[in-house]
Amino acid sequence: MTKKKESMVDLQKLEPEEKIKYEIADELGLLDKVLNNGWKSLSSKETGKIGGMITKRKRKETK
C-alpha cells in the first residue's frame, strides 16, 4: 500500500475551511513540515496554535 502524501494536495482546489488550515500553517512556518510529513507530524502545541487562529479568523468573518 502506498500512503497518499499531503504534498499532492492542490492548494488552489481546497474547500475554504481546509485552505485556511494550510494558510495558517504557512504563516506559522509549518507548511513544509505538513507537506513533507503530514498533519500528524505536528506537536499538540502547533496544532493548538493553528486551531486557535482558525477560530479567531472565523470570529472576525462573522462580525
C-alpha positions as CSV (number, residue, x, y, z in Angstrom):
1,M,0.0,0.0,0.0
2,T,1.2,3.5,-0.8
3,K,0.3,6.3,1.5
4,K,-1.1,9.4,-0.2
5,K,1.3,12.3,0.5
6,E,0.0,15.7,1.7
7,S,2.3,17.3,-0.9
8,M,0.0,16.0,-3.6
9,V,-2.6,18.5,-2.4
10,D,-3.6,21.3,-4.8
11,L,-3.8,24.3,-2.5
12,Q,-6.0,26.1,-5.1
13,K,-8.7,23.4,-5.2
14,L,-9.3,23.0,-1.4
15,E,-12.5,23.8,0.4
16,P,-12.4,27.2,2.2
17,E,-12.0,25.6,5.6
18,E,-9.2,23.4,4.5
19,K,-7.5,26.2,2.7
20,I,-7.5,28.3,6.0
21,K,-5.6,25.5,7.7
22,Y,-2.9,25.5,5.1
23,E,-2.6,29.3,5.0
24,I,-2.2,29.5,8.8
25,A,0.4,26.6,8.8
26,D,2.3,28.7,6.2
27,E,2.1,31.8,8.3
28,L,3.5,29.9,11.3
29,G,6.3,28.4,9.2
30,L,4.8,24.9,9.5
31,L,3.7,24.3,5.9
32,D,6.8,22.5,4.7
33,K,6.6,20.2,7.7
34,V,2.9,19.5,7.0
35,L,3.5,18.9,3.3
36,N,6.5,16.6,3.9
37,N,5.3,14.6,6.9
38,G,1.5,15.2,7.2
39,W,-0.6,16.8,9.8
40,K,0.2,14.1,12.4
41,S,3.8,15.3,12.5
42,L,2.8,18.5,14.3
43,S,3.0,18.7,18.0
44,S,-0.1,19.4,20.1
45,K,1.2,22.9,20.7
46,E,1.5,23.6,17.0
47,T,-2.0,22.1,16.2
48,G,-3.5,24.1,19.1
49,K,-2.0,27.3,17.7
50,I,-3.5,26.6,14.2
51,G,-6.9,25.8,15.8
52,G,-6.8,29.0,17.8
53,M,-6.0,31.1,14.8
54,I,-8.8,29.4,12.7
55,T,-11.3,30.2,15.5
56,K,-10.0,33.8,15.6
57,R,-10.4,34.2,11.9
58,K,-13.9,32.7,11.9
59,R,-15.0,35.2,14.6
60,K,-13.6,38.1,12.6
61,E,-15.6,37.0,9.5
62,T,-18.9,36.8,11.3
63,K,-18.6,40.3,12.8
